[in-house]
Amino acid sequence: MKALHYIVFLVLLLPVQAFGQNAILKGKVVHGNEPVLDAEISIPSMSYGAYVDVDGSFNIEVPSNQVLNIIVEAEGFQKYQASFRLKDNEVVRLRIKLKQELGTVYIDTVLKEPGLDTLPILKPGSLTSPMGNFEDLLKTGGIGVSSSNELSAGYNVRGGNFDENLVYVNDVEIYRPFLARSGQQEGLSFINPSMISSIRFSAGGFEARYGDKMSSVLDITYKRPTRFEGVVSTSILGADIQFGNESKNHLWSYNTGVRYRSNGYLFNALPTKGQYRPVFADFQTRITYSRGSWEHSLMGYGALNKYRIVPENAESEFGTVNEALRLSVFFEGQEISQFNTYLAAFRSRFISSNNKTKVRFIGSIFQTIESENFDILGQYYLDELERDISSEEFGESAYNRGVGSYVEHARNELNGTVYAVAHKGEHRYRNWELLWGGTYKHERIDDVLSEWNMLDSAG
């Protein structure tokens, strides 16, 4: 019986010892600062061969205490070779820079498969736009994206509406406020430009894996820092702070961003004069834990957007020398709009040891609490001005053509919650690729609209 117990103990101990004989080789394949998406990594001694991930990264579980020869190849680049000998449970992170191969260039006409284009990453602080939103890059990129308001984060693609565009950040679908009107009240968009590692965009013809909206898809990947990094940007319009780091054992990492913006200086240039007091602020973070073939990440987001305006009296003169007119408008009231949005998401990703099979499990909860309250009373007077140059009252009101008034009233409330659970997977076998996935989504939106306008026109 003692001998039997000893044999059972050895059998149970064997998997623990075998687990200790592995190590992790991970990193990214780049050319300059851009990922090489079609790079293939092979290790002949392991009979291992696979392509890198969509952002150029790889994560390989390798045997320890063995000399491993790693080969990286990509069309148009010189071959990369290196040898490694890793200790038990050691994690080595590489940044492999490929050099372009000089030689004969052949140009052929090919049909591009439907997919996403990779957009360049902007350096922090280089996005010069009124709101500092990432979406402003799409509007100026010449890729079929347009917008009717430079203060808006919404955009239209090929004539579609702004809510027909899909936006993903690390496999999590992102929503925007429902009540926000194009321009003034929107505030900051979800995407923080300082936290991005890769951008993929398609203005049509994207794959079914992204969903069923018709206009476009924007696929954002937030970076996972490999060492401490930070960005601080300030201006009279606000401040942006981003920082991240990785633990010494390479298991944990975090990427955090905080933004604050008040665009009162910009809004004072609008035709409607008034006391503009907008305050937009958000906080978001992504915490990642990886060990072996598994990676778990938690993303949290919270945004507080408050918009307040008290319009002031306005006066405008127009017309010709023979018919000079003046429009005077007197305002009373104010508008107060507030949009608070929150998101919590969890993702688990598994990559097989040969990098051919990848599965992801995603769960998210999105909540938005929105309100629009305004009572604006406007009364206007249309006067014809004195045209006689010799008159002492030249340029003053000669007589009144008409008087009008209008009232705008709103008490709009919206509370929305979206729960989503998704599974995605892919498997590569030689020249074949199998993709599968499914999503369950539950949306609950309580929308109470109480809005009316009254117009008493002067004709």
MARMARKE-91303 format. One record per residue (C-alpha): residue number from 1; z, y, x. Coordinates in Angstrom, 2 decimals. Example, Ala and Ser with C-alpha at 12.3 -4.5 7.8 and 13.67 -1.06 7.14 Angstrom:
# MARMARKE-91303
n->1, up->7.80, north->-4.50, east->12.30
n->2, up->7.14, north->-1.06, east->13.67
This chain:
# MARMARKE-91303
n->1, up->0.00, north->0.00, east->0.00
n->2, up->0.79, north->2.40, east->2.87
n->3, up->-2.61, north->1.67, east->4.42
n->4, up->-4.29, north->2.33, east->1.06
n->5, up->-2.47, north->5.67, east->0.70
n->6, up->-3.58, north->6.60, east->4.23
n->7, up->-7.23, north->5.80, east->3.43
n->8, up->-7.09, north->7.84, east->0.19
n->9, up->-5.57, north->10.76, east->2.11
n->10, up->-8.41, north->10.67, east->4.66
n->11, up->-11.04, north->10.56, east->1.90
n->12, up->-9.50, north->13.63, east->0.22
n->13, up->-9.34, north->15.44, east->3.54
n->14, up->-12.99, north->14.91, east->4.42
n->15, up->-14.47, north->17.54, east->2.03
n->16, up->-11.96, north->20.12, east->3.27
n->17, up->-12.97, north->19.48, east->6.86
n->18, up->-16.67, north->19.56, east->5.94
n->19, up->-16.18, north->22.88, east->4.18
n->20, up->-14.73, north->24.34, east->7.34
n->21, up->-17.85, north->23.44, east->9.32
n->22, up->-19.99, north->26.14, east->7.69
n->23, up->-20.71, north->29.80, east->8.37
n->24, up->-22.60, north->32.62, east->6.67
n->25, up->-25.67, north->34.40, east->8.01
n->26, up->-26.58, north->37.42, east->5.89
n->27, up->-28.37, north->40.74, east->6.22
n->28, up->-31.52, north->42.66, east->5.40
n->29, up->-35.11, north->42.77, east->6.64
n->30, up->-36.49, north->46.30, east->6.93
n->31, up->-39.33, north->48.33, east->8.38
n->32, up->-37.95, north->51.75, east->9.21
n->33, up->-35.61, north->52.40, east->6.30
n->34, up->-37.64, north->50.48, east->3.71
n->35, up->-37.00, north->46.81, east->2.82
n->36, up->-39.76, north->44.27, east->3.55
n->37, up->-39.99, north->42.49, east->0.21
n->38, up->-42.36, north->39.63, east->1.20
n->39, up->-40.55, north->38.55, east->4.38
n->40, up->-40.04, north->34.80, east->4.79
n->41, up->-37.05, north->33.41, east->6.69
n->42, up->-37.10, north->29.93, east->8.19
n->43, up->-34.69, north->27.85, east->10.28
n->44, up->-36.59, north->24.78, east->11.59
n->45, up->-33.50, north->22.75, east->12.50
n->46, up->-32.27, north->22.98, east->8.88
n->47, up->-35.73, north->22.55, east->7.29
n->48, up->-34.95, north->25.84, east->5.61
n->49, up->-37.56, north->28.29, east->4.37
n->50, up->-37.36, north->31.00, east->1.70
n->51, up->-38.31, north->34.58, east->0.91
n->52, up->-35.85, north->37.46, east->0.98
n->53, up->-34.37, north->38.95, east->-2.19
n->54, up->-35.95, north->41.83, east->-4.13
n->55, up->-34.16, north->44.39, east->-1.93
n->56, up->-35.02, north->42.63, east->1.35
n->57, up->-31.60, north->40.97, east->1.68
n->58, up->-30.73, north->37.36, east->2.43
n->59, up->-27.59, north->35.22, east->2.39
n->60, up->-27.74, north->31.80, east->4.08
n->61, up->-24.99, north->29.21, east->4.48
n->62, up->-25.52, north->27.54, east->7.89
n->63, up->-23.68, north->24.85, east->9.89
n->64, up->-21.31, north->26.18, east->12.50
n->65, up->-21.09, north->25.30, east->16.20
n->66, up->-24.83, north->24.65, east->16.37
n->67, up->-27.64, north->26.62, east->17.99
n->68, up->-29.85, north->27.92, east->15.19
n->69, up->-33.28, north->29.44, east->15.75
n->70, up->-34.11, north->31.90, east->12.96
n->71, up->-37.72, north->33.04, east->12.36
n->72, up->-38.73, north->35.97, east->10.15
n->73, up->-42.40, north->36.46, east->9.23
n->74, up->-44.23, north->38.91, east->6.99
n->75, up->-47.90, north->39.72, east->6.60
n->76, up->-48.87, north->42.70, east->8.75
n->77, up->-45.73, north->42.52, east->10.92
n->78, up->-44.87, north->40.91, east->14.25
n->79, up->-42.87, north->37.69, east->14.12
n->80, up->-39.11, north->38.00, east->14.73
n->81, up->-37.17, north->35.20, east->16.46
n->82, up->-33.52, north->34.95, east->17.47
n->83, up->-30.95, north->32.26, east->18.23
n->84, up->-27.38, north->32.13, east->16.96
n->85, up->-24.33, north->29.95, east->17.36
n->86, up->-21.71, north->30.69, east->14.72
n->87, up->-18.06, north->29.68, east->14.64
n->88, up->-16.31, north->28.01, east->11.72
n->89, up->-16.25, north->30.29, east->8.63
n->90, up->-17.77, north->33.15, east->10.63
n->91, up->-19.82, north->35.75, east->8.75
n->92, up->-22.59, north->37.48, east->10.70
n->93, up->-24.45, north->40.41, east->9.18
n->94, up->-27.90, north->41.29, east->10.56
n->95, up->-30.29, north->44.18, east->10.09
n->96, up->-33.67, north->42.83, east->11.18
n->97, up->-36.26, north->45.51, east->11.91
n->98, up->-39.85, north->44.29, east->11.86
n->99, up->-42.61, north->46.01, east->13.82
n->100, up->-46.09, north->46.44, east->12.43
n->101, up->-48.76, north->44.21, east->13.91
n->102, up->-51.75, north->46.03, east->15.40
n->103, up->-55.08, north->44.30, east->15.01
n->104, up->-58.22, north->44.06, east->12.90
n->105, up->-57.78, north->45.45, east->9.41
n->106, up->-59.71, north->43.85, east->6.56
n->107, up->-60.07, north->45.74, east->3.29
n->108, up->-60.73, north->43.80, east->0.13
n->109, up->-60.75, north->44.64, east->-3.55
n->110, up->-58.00, north->42.80, east->-5.40
n->111, up->-56.45, north->43.06, east->-8.83
n->112, up->-52.81, north->44.06, east->-8.64
n->113, up->-50.50, north->41.79, east->-10.58
n->114, up->-48.36, north->43.46, east->-13.26
n->115, up->-45.08, north->44.45, east->-11.69
n->116, up->-42.93, north->47.25, east->-10.38
n->117, up->-43.63, north->49.79, east->-7.67
n->118, up->-41.00, north->50.45, east->-5.02
n->119, up->-40.13, north->54.13, east->-4.78
n->120, up->-38.74, north->55.84, east->-1.66
n->121, up->-35.01, north->56.45, east->-1.35
n->122, up->-34.07, north->60.12, east->-1.18
n->123, up->-31.54, north->61.33, east->1.33
n->124, up->-28.33, north->62.65, east->-0.27
n->125, up->-28.67, north->66.32, east->-1.13
n->126, up->-32.49, north->66.34, east->-0.87
n->127, up->-33.07, north->66.18, east->-4.63
n->128, up->-33.77, north->69.82, east->-5.43
n->129, up->-33.72, north->70.14, east->-9.22
n->130, up->-31.71, north->72.22, east->-11.70
n->131, up->-29.53, north->69.33, east->-12.89
n->132, up->-29.63, north->67.13, east->-9.78
n->133, up->-30.52, north->64.09, east->-11.92
n->134, up->-32.42, north->61.20, east->-10.36
n->135, up->-34.94, north->61.15, east->-13.23
n->136, up->-36.37, north->64.44, east->-11.93
n->137, up->-37.90, north->62.43, east->-9.06
n->138, up->-39.95, north->60.41, east->-11.56
n->139, up->-41.35, north->63.55, east->-13.21
n->140, up->-42.76, north->64.85, east->-9.91
n->141, up->-44.03, north->61.56, east->-8.50
n->142, up->-47.44, north->61.52, east->-10.16
n->143, up->-46.76, north->58.17, east->-11.85
n->144, up->-47.48, north->59.07, east->-15.46
n->145, up->-44.03, north->60.46, east->-16.30
n->146, up->-43.63, north->63.77, east->-18.13
n->147, up->-40.89, north->65.87, east->-19.66
n->148, up->-40.84, north->68.94, east->-21.87
n->149, up->-37.64, north->70.37, east->-20.39
n->150, up->-36.59, north->70.59, east->-16.74
n->151, up->-32.92, north->70.56, east->-17.80
n->152, up->-33.33, north->67.16, east->-19.47
n->153, up->-32.74, north->63.72, east->-17.99
n->154, up->-34.98, north->62.22, east->-20.65
n->155, up->-38.61, north->61.50, east->-19.80
n->156, up->-41.72, north->60.27, east->-21.57
n->157, up->-44.18, north->57.69, east->-20.25
n->158, up->-47.75, north->57.40, east->-21.56
n->159, up->-46.90, north->59.37, east->-24.70
n->160, up->-43.91, north->57.21, east->-25.66
n->161, up->-40.55, north->58.51, east->-26.78
n->162, up->-37.63, north->58.99, east->-24.35
n->163, up->-35.67, north->56.07, east->-25.88
n->164, up->-38.50, north->53.61, east->-25.23
n->165, up->-37.70, north->53.42, east->-21.50
n->166, up->-35.59, north->50.59, east->-20.09
n->167, up->-33.10, north->51.43, east->-17.34
n->168, up->-31.20, north->48.78, east->-15.35
n->169, up->-28.58, north->49.19, east->-12.62
n->170, up->-27.75, north->45.90, east->-10.87
n->171, up->-29.02, north->43.88, east->-13.86
n->172, up->-26.95, north->45.93, east->-16.36
n->173, up->-28.87, north->47.82, east->-19.06
n->174, up->-27.94, north->51.52, east->-19.20
n->175, up->-27.83, north->53.69, east->-22.31
n->176, up->-27.86, north->57.46, east->-22.79
n->177, up->-26.04, north->59.59, east->-25.39
n->178, up->-27.65, north->59.25, east->-28.82
n->179, up->-27.01, north->62.73, east->-30.24
n->180, up->-27.83, north->64.78, east->-27.13
n->181, up->-30.85, north->66.97, east->-27.68
n->182, up->-33.41, north->67.49, east->-24.97
n->183, up->-32.13, north->69.99, east->-22.44
n->184, up->-28.98, north->72.00, east->-22.62
n->185, up->-26.29, north->69.58, east->-23.79
n->186, up->-27.24, north->66.43, east->-21.88
n->187, up->-25.31, north->66.88, east->-18.66
n->188, up->-25.46, north->64.29, east->-15.88
n->189, up->-27.50, north->61.11, east->-16.21
n->190, up->-25.90, north->57.75, east->-15.41
n->191, up->-27.71, north->57.16, east->-12.10
n->192, up->-25.96, north->58.58, east->-9.03
n->193, up->-28.66, north->59.20, east->-6.35
n->194, up->-26.16, north->58.87, east->-3.48
n->195, up->-25.27, north->55.27, east->-4.42
n->196, up->-28.82, north->53.83, east->-4.57
n->197, up->-30.21, north->51.23, east->-2.17
n->198, up->-33.53, north->50.41, east->-3.88
n->199, up->-35.68, north->51.78, east->-6.72
n->200, up->-38.38, north->49.92, east->-8.63
n->201, up->-40.36, north->51.50, east->-11.45
n->202, up->-43.23, north->50.54, east->-13.70
n->203, up->-45.05, north->52.80, east->-16.15
n->204, up->-46.41, north->49.79, east->-18.03
n->205, up->-47.40, north->46.17, east->-17.58
n->206, up->-43.96, north->45.02, east->-16.46
n->207, up->-42.77, north->41.46, east->-16.79
n->208, up->-41.03, north->40.07, east->-19.87
n->209, up->-37.81, north->39.53, east->-17.91
n->210, up->-36.91, north->43.19, east->-18.44
n->211, up->-37.00, north->43.30, east->-22.25
n->212, up->-39.21, north->44.44, east->-25.06
n->213, up->-39.33, north->48.25, east->-24.96
n->214, up->-42.88, north->49.47, east->-24.64
n->215, up->-43.01, north->52.43, east->-22.27
n->216, up->-41.50, north->51.76, east->-18.85
n->217, up->-38.78, north->50.05, east->-16.86
n->218, up->-36.62, north->51.55, east->-14.10
n->219, up->-34.76, north->48.97, east->-12.00
n->220, up->-32.06, north->50.46, east->-9.75
n->221, up->-29.94, north->48.59, east->-7.20
n->222, up->-26.75, north->50.17, east->-5.92
n->223, up->-26.08, north->49.58, east->-2.24
n->224, up->-23.35, north->47.45, east->-0.76
n->225, up->-21.96, north->49.29, east->2.32
n->226, up->-21.54, north->47.35, east->5.56
n->227, up->-19.33, north->50.01, east->7.16
n->228, up->-17.55, north->53.17, east->6.10
n->229, up->-19.91, north->55.86, east->4.81
n->230, up->-19.50, north->59.05, east->2.86
n->231, up->-21.45, north->62.02, east->1.51
n->232, up->-20.08, north->65.37, east->0.34
n->233, up->-22.33, north->67.99, east->-1.25
n->234, up->-21.18, north->71.27, east->-2.82
n->235, up->-22.86, north->74.29, east->-4.38
n->236, up->-22.11, north->77.02, east->-6.89
n->237, up->-23.27, north->74.57, east->-9.58
n->238, up->-20.91, north->71.72, east->-8.70
n->239, up->-19.98, north->69.03, east->-6.19
n->240, up->-20.93, north->65.41, east->-5.40
n->241, up->-18.80, north->62.94, east->-3.42
n->242, up->-19.82, north->59.40, east->-2.50
n->243, up->-17.97, north->56.97, east->-0.21
n->244, up->-17.94, north->53.24, east->0.47
n->245, up->-16.79, north->50.62, east->2.94
n->246, up->-16.55, north->46.89, east->3.64
n->247, up->-13.44, north->44.90, east->4.54
n->248, up->-12.99, north->43.51, east->8.04
n->249, up->-13.49, north->39.92, east->6.84
n->250, up->-16.77, north->40.99, east->5.10
n->251, up->-15.58, north->39.59, east->1.77
n->252, up->-14.89, north->42.84, east->-0.09
n->253, up->-16.85, north->46.06, east->-0.38
n->254, up->-16.88, north->49.10, east->-2.63
n->255, up->-19.25, north->51.95, east->-3.44
n->256, up->-17.81, north->54.92, east->-5.34
n->257, up->-19.24, north->58.23, east->-6.55
n->258, up->-17.70, north->61.29, east->-8.22
n->259, up->-19.77, north->64.20, east->-9.59
n->260, up->-18.95, north->67.54, east->-11.19
n->261, up->-21.42, north->70.12, east->-12.45
n->262, up->-21.31, north->73.36, east->-14.40
n->263, up->-24.70, north->74.92, east->-15.08
n->264, up->-23.59, north->78.19, east->-16.61
n->265, up->-25.59, north->80.15, east->-14.02
n->266, up->-28.78, north->78.34, east->-15.02
n->267, up->-28.21, north->78.63, east->-18.75
n->268, up->-27.72, north->82.38, east->-18.47
n->269, up->-31.45, north->82.59, east->-17.71
n->270, up->-32.38, north->81.09, east->-21.09
n->271, up->-33.88, north->83.32, east->-23.84
n->272, up->-30.72, north->82.87, east->-25.94
n->273, up->-28.09, north->84.97, east->-24.18
n->274, up->-24.48, north->83.99, east->-24.48
n->275, up->-21.32, north->82.71, east->-22.89
n->276, up->-22.33, north->79.28, east->-21.58
n->277, up->-19.44, north->77.07, east->-20.52
n->278, up->-20.82, north->73.59, east->-19.76
n->279, up->-18.64, north->71.09, east->-17.87
n->280, up->-20.13, north->67.74, east->-16.82
n->281, up->-18.19, north->65.18, east->-14.76
n->282, up->-18.43, north->61.44, east->-14.09
n->283, up->-16.88, north->58.69, east->-11.99
n->284, up->-18.41, north->55.35, east->-11.14
n->285, up->-17.62, north->52.55, east->-8.74
n->286, up->-18.93, north->49.10, east->-7.84
n->287, up->-16.59, north->46.58, east->-6.22
n->288, up->-18.12, north->43.42, east->-4.73
n->289, up->-16.57, north->40.16, east->-3.54
n->290, up->-18.73, north->37.52, east->-1.86
n->291, up->-17.83, north->34.17, east->-0.37
n->292, up->-20.25, north->31.43, east->0.49
n->293, up->-23.06, north->31.21, east->-2.03
n->294, up->-21.31, north->33.29, east->-4.69
n->295, up->-21.14, north->37.04, east->-5.14
n->296, up->-19.05, north->38.73, east->-7.83
n->297, up->-19.25, north->42.43, east->-8.63
n->298, up->-17.46, north->44.73, east->-11.05
n->299, up->-18.95, north->48.07, east->-12.08
n->300, up->-17.05, north->50.80, east->-13.91
n->301, up->-18.26, north->54.15, east->-15.24
n->302, up->-16.81, north->57.05, east->-17.17
n->303, up->-18.39, north->60.42, east->-18.03
n->304, up->-17.00, north->63.50, east->-19.77
n->305, up->-19.60, north->66.06, east->-20.87
n->306, up->-18.54, north->69.16, east->-22.77
n->307, up->-20.95, north->71.91, east->-23.77
n->308, up->-19.86, north->75.22, east->-25.30
n->309, up->-21.86, north->78.36, east->-26.06
n->310, up->-21.01, north->81.61, east->-27.82
n->311, up->-24.35, north->83.39, east->-28.42
n->312, up->-24.57, north->87.14, east->-27.92
n->313, up->-26.65, north->89.82, east->-29.61
n->314, up->-30.26, north->90.07, east->-28.48
n->315, up->-33.00, north->92.67, east->-28.65
n->316, up->-36.71, north->92.33, east->-27.89
n->317, up->-39.64, north->94.76, east->-28.08
n->318, up->-43.24, north->93.63, east->-28.46
n->319, up->-46.58, north->94.57, east->-29.96
n->320, up->-49.20, north->97.15, east->-28.93
n->321, up->-49.39, north->100.92, east->-28.55
n->322, up->-50.70, north->101.20, east->-32.12
n->323, up->-48.08, north->98.82, east->-33.48
n->324, up->-44.87, north->98.73, east->-31.43
n->325, up->-42.10, north->96.54, east->-32.89
n->326, up->-38.48, north->95.76, east->-32.07
n->327, up->-36.58, north->92.64, east->-33.10
n->328, up->-32.76, north->92.93, east->-33.07
n->329, up->-30.61, north->89.83, east->-33.65
n->330, up->-26.84, north->89.78, east->-34.21
n->331, up->-24.95, north->86.50, east->-33.76
n->332, up->-21.59, north->85.13, east->-34.84
n->333, up->-20.10, north->81.69, east->-34.27
n->334, up->-20.26, north->79.08, east->-31.50
n->335, up->-21.40, north->75.56, east->-30.62
n->336, up->-19.16, north->72.89, east->-29.11
n->337, up->-20.70, north->69.52, east->-28.25
n->338, up->-18.93, north->66.71, east->-26.42
n->339, up->-20.25, north->63.38, east->-25.15
n->340, up->-17.89, north->60.82, east->-23.58
n->341, up->-19.44, north->57.55, east->-22.37
n->342, up->-17.86, north->54.51, east->-20.71
n->343, up->-19.22, north->51.30, east->-19.20
n->344, up->-17.62, north->48.18, east->-17.74
n->345, up->-19.81, north->45.38, east->-16.38
n->346, up->-19.26, north->42.15, east->-14.45
n->347, up->-21.90, north->40.13, east->-12.62
n->348, up->-21.73, north->36.79, east->-10.82
n->349, up->-24.63, north->35.68, east->-8.64
n->350, up->-25.20, north->32.29, east->-7.03
n->351, up->-27.78, north->31.64, east->-4.29
n->352, up->-28.40, north->28.06, east->-3.13
n->353, up->-28.11, north->27.19, east->0.54
n->354, up->-31.91, north->26.99, east->0.90
n->355, up->-32.33, north->30.32, east->-0.94
n->356, up->-34.73, north->28.74, east->-3.44
n->357, up->-32.49, north->28.83, east->-6.52
n->358, up->-30.71, north->31.93, east->-7.80
n->359, up->-28.72, north->32.36, east->-10.98
n->360, up->-26.91, north->35.38, east->-12.39
n->361, up->-24.38, north->35.83, east->-15.18
n->362, up->-23.88, north->39.35, east->-16.54
n->363, up->-21.48, north->40.76, east->-19.11
n->364, up->-21.12, north->44.42, east->-20.10
n->365, up->-19.42, north->46.73, east->-22.61
n->366, up->-20.77, north->50.22, east->-23.28
n->367, up->-19.06, north->52.80, east->-25.47
n->368, up->-20.06, north->56.32, east->-26.44
n->369, up->-18.01, north->58.89, east->-28.37
n->370, up->-20.06, north->61.92, east->-29.35
n->371, up->-19.61, north->65.02, east->-31.47
n->372, up->-21.70, north->68.09, east->-32.27
n->373, up->-19.99, north->70.99, east->-34.01
n->374, up->-21.60, north->74.37, east->-34.51
n->375, up->-21.62, north->77.28, east->-36.94
n->376, up->-24.14, north->79.92, east->-35.91
n->377, up->-24.82, north->82.95, east->-38.11
n->378, up->-27.78, north->85.11, east->-37.15
n->379, up->-28.99, north->88.34, east->-38.77
n->380, up->-32.17, north->90.01, east->-37.58
n->381, up->-33.85, north->93.35, east->-38.14
n->382, up->-37.56, north->94.01, east->-37.60
n->383, up->-38.22, north->97.70, east->-36.91
n->384, up->-41.40, north->99.63, east->-36.19
n->385, up->-41.02, north->102.13, east->-33.31
n->386, up->-42.10, north->105.75, east->-33.16
n->387, up->-45.55, north->105.96, east->-31.47
n->388, up->-45.96, north->109.72, east->-31.19
n->389, up->-45.52, north->110.65, east->-27.52
n->390, up->-44.71, north->114.29, east->-28.39
n->391, up->-41.86, north->113.27, east->-30.67
n->392, up->-38.27, north->113.43, east->-29.41
n->393, up->-37.69, north->110.05, east->-31.05
n->394, up->-40.55, north->108.35, east->-29.17
n->395, up->-39.67, north->104.66, east->-28.72
n->396, up->-36.89, north->104.76, east->-31.31
n->397, up->-36.91, north->103.05, east->-34.68
n->398, up->-39.17, north->104.87, east->-37.16
n->399, up->-38.49, north->102.62, east->-40.15
n->400, up->-37.32, north->99.11, east->-40.96
n->401, up->-39.90, north->96.49, east->-41.95
n->402, up->-37.50, north->93.81, east->-43.02
n->403, up->-34.09, north->92.14, east->-42.70
n->404, up->-33.42, north->88.42, east->-42.56
n->405, up->-30.60, north->85.99, east->-41.80
n->406, up->-30.00, north->82.34, east->-41.09
n->407, up->-27.07, north->79.94, east->-40.77
n->408, up->-26.95, north->76.71, east->-38.76
n->409, up->-24.09, north->74.32, east->-39.49
n->410, up->-23.31, north->70.84, east->-38.12
n->411, up->-20.43, north->68.37, east->-38.05
n->412, up->-22.02, north->65.32, east->-36.44
n->413, up->-19.95, north->62.38, east->-35.18
n->414, up->-21.18, north->59.19, east->-33.53
n->415, up->-19.20, north->56.24, east->-32.16
n->416, up->-21.22, north->53.43, east->-30.61
n->417, up->-20.26, north->50.20, east->-28.86
n->418, up->-22.67, north->47.71, east->-27.29
n->419, up->-21.60, north->44.26, east->-26.07
n->420, up->-24.06, north->42.25, east->-23.98
n->421, up->-23.99, north->38.85, east->-22.27
n->422, up->-26.96, north->37.67, east->-20.21
n->423, up->-28.01, north->34.81, east->-17.96
n->424, up->-30.96, north->34.97, east->-15.56
n->425, up->-32.26, north->32.43, east->-13.10
n->426, up->-35.15, north->31.67, east->-10.80
n->427, up->-36.30, north->28.72, east->-8.73
n->428, up->-39.03, north->28.61, east->-6.10
n->429, up->-40.93, north->25.48, east->-5.15
n->430, up->-43.71, north->25.94, east->-2.61
n->431, up->-46.15, north->28.36, east->-4.26
n->432, up->-44.55, north->28.09, east->-7.69
n->433, up->-41.85, north->30.28, east->-9.19
n->434, up->-39.91, north->29.48, east->-12.36
n->435, up->-37.98, north->32.26, east->-14.13
n->436, up->-35.70, north->31.87, east->-17.14
n->437, up->-33.12, north->33.93, east->-18.95
n->438, up->-31.46, north->34.86, east->-22.19
n->439, up->-29.45, north->37.75, east->-23.59
n->440, up->-27.05, north->38.13, east->-26.49
n->441, up->-26.37, north->41.68, east->-27.59
n->442, up->-24.19, north->43.12, east->-30.34
n->443, up->-24.48, north->46.80, east->-31.22
n->444, up->-22.19, north->48.67, east->-33.57
n->445, up->-23.00, north->52.34, east->-34.25
n->446, up->-21.08, north->54.52, east->-36.73
n->447, up->-23.08, north->57.69, east->-37.25
n->448, up->-21.97, north->60.45, east->-39.63
n->449, up->-24.34, north->63.41, east->-39.85
n->450, up->-23.47, north->66.58, east->-41.75
n->451, up->-26.00, north->69.23, east->-40.81
n->452, up->-27.81, north->71.95, east->-42.76
n->453, up->-29.72, north->75.16, east->-42.17
n->454, up->-30.16, north->78.19, east->-44.38
n->455, up->-33.01, north->80.64, east->-43.80
n->456, up->-33.46, north->83.97, east->-45.59
n->457, up->-36.76, north->85.13, east->-44.11
n->458, up->-37.94, north->88.71, east->-43.87
n->459, up->-41.50, north->87.47, east->-44.41
